[in-house]
Amino acid sequence: GTWCGPCLQSVPKINALREKYGEEGLVVIGVCHSRNASTMPEVAKEHGISYPIAADTAGATFKAYRVNGTPDYVLIDRNGTVRFADVANHHIEDAIRFLLAEPAPAAPP
């Protein structure tokens, strides 16, 4: 959220993880809470957010992933399966490394 101090404090770490693991397949997409979502472009610029951000204006993403606090991290593997949800900030890199170590799915014939 644009108003979430811990979310904004996590931006440098998430930017760094994206930079460090992007070539290995990590894709980062931020999802902005509906509250004050209209200000996200300015907030993203001000805080140097380097990843795309979607605005969850209807609250559907927060509901679907049962977000109970912010920031909240959901990790989806290369097959599109949710593997980790509600990952603590201090464990996010371990979870990323775990998933990136798995083999990529085989290309369809």
C-alpha positions in Angstrom: 0.0 0.0 0.0 1.0 3.6 -0.6 0.4 4.2 3.1 2.3 1.1 4.3 5.6 2.0 6.0 6.9 -1.6 6.1 5.9 -2.1 2.4 7.9 1.0 1.3 10.8 0.1 3.5 11.0 -3.3 1.7 11.4 -1.7 -1.7 15.2 -1.6 -1.8 15.4 -5.3 -0.8 12.8 -6.4 -3.4 14.5 -4.3 -6.1 17.8 -6.0 -5.2 16.3 -9.5 -5.3 14.8 -8.7 -8.7 18.2 -7.6 -9.9 20.1 -10.5 -8.4 17.7 -13.3 -9.5 16.0 -11.8 -12.6 18.2 -13.6 -15.1 17.5 -16.9 -13.3 13.8 -16.4 -13.8 12.5 -14.3 -10.9 9.6 -12.1 -11.8 8.4 -9.6 -9.3 5.0 -8.0 -9.5 3.8 -5.7 -6.8 0.1 -5.5 -6.0 -1.1 -2.2 -4.5 -4.0 -2.2 -2.1 -7.0 -0.3 -3.3 -6.7 2.4 -0.6 -4.9 5.4 -2.3 -4.0 3.3 -5.3 -4.3 6.3 -7.5 -1.2 7.8 -5.9 0.9 4.7 -6.6 2.6 6.1 -9.7 4.1 9.0 -7.7 4.9 6.7 -4.8 6.7 4.2 -7.1 8.8 7.0 -8.6 9.6 8.6 -5.2 10.7 5.2 -3.8 12.5 3.9 -6.9 10.3 0.8 -7.4 11.7 -1.0 -10.3 9.1 -3.7 -10.8 5.6 -3.5 -12.3 2.7 -2.8 -9.9 -0.9 -3.7 -10.4 -3.6 -1.9 -8.5 -6.1 -4.2 -6.8 -8.9 -1.7 -6.9 -11.6 -4.2 -6.3 -9.7 -6.1 -3.6 -9.9 -9.4 -5.6 -6.2 -10.2 -5.4 -6.1 -9.5 -1.6 -9.1 -11.8 -1.1 -7.9 -14.6 -3.4 -4.5 -14.8 -1.8 -5.9 -14.2 1.7 -3.6 -11.3 2.4 -3.8 -10.6 6.1 -1.1 -8.0 6.4 1.3 -5.9 4.4 3.7 -6.5 3.0 2.7 -10.0 2.1 4.7 -12.2 -0.3 3.2 -15.0 -2.5 5.7 -17.1 -4.5 4.5 -18.8 -7.6 6.7 -21.4 -9.2 7.6 -21.8 -12.8 4.6 -24.0 -13.4 2.2 -21.3 -12.1 1.5 -23.0 -8.8 1.4 -21.1 -5.6 4.1 -22.6 -3.5 4.6 -20.2 -0.6 2.2 -17.6 0.8 2.6 -15.1 3.7 6.4 -15.5 3.6 8.1 -13.4 6.2 10.4 -10.7 4.9 13.5 -12.2 6.4 12.8 -15.6 4.6 11.9 -14.3 1.2 15.4 -14.8 -0.4 15.6 -18.4 1.0 12.2 -19.2 -0.6 13.2 -17.6 -3.9 16.5 -19.6 -4.0 14.6 -22.8 -3.2 12.2 -22.3 -6.1 14.8 -21.2 -8.6 16.9 -24.3 -7.8 14.1 -26.5 -9.1 14.4 -27.5 -12.8 12.4 -25.5 -15.3 9.4 -27.3 -16.7 9.9 -29.1 -20.0 8.7 -27.2 -23.1 5.6 -28.7 -24.7 6.2 -30.8 -27.8 
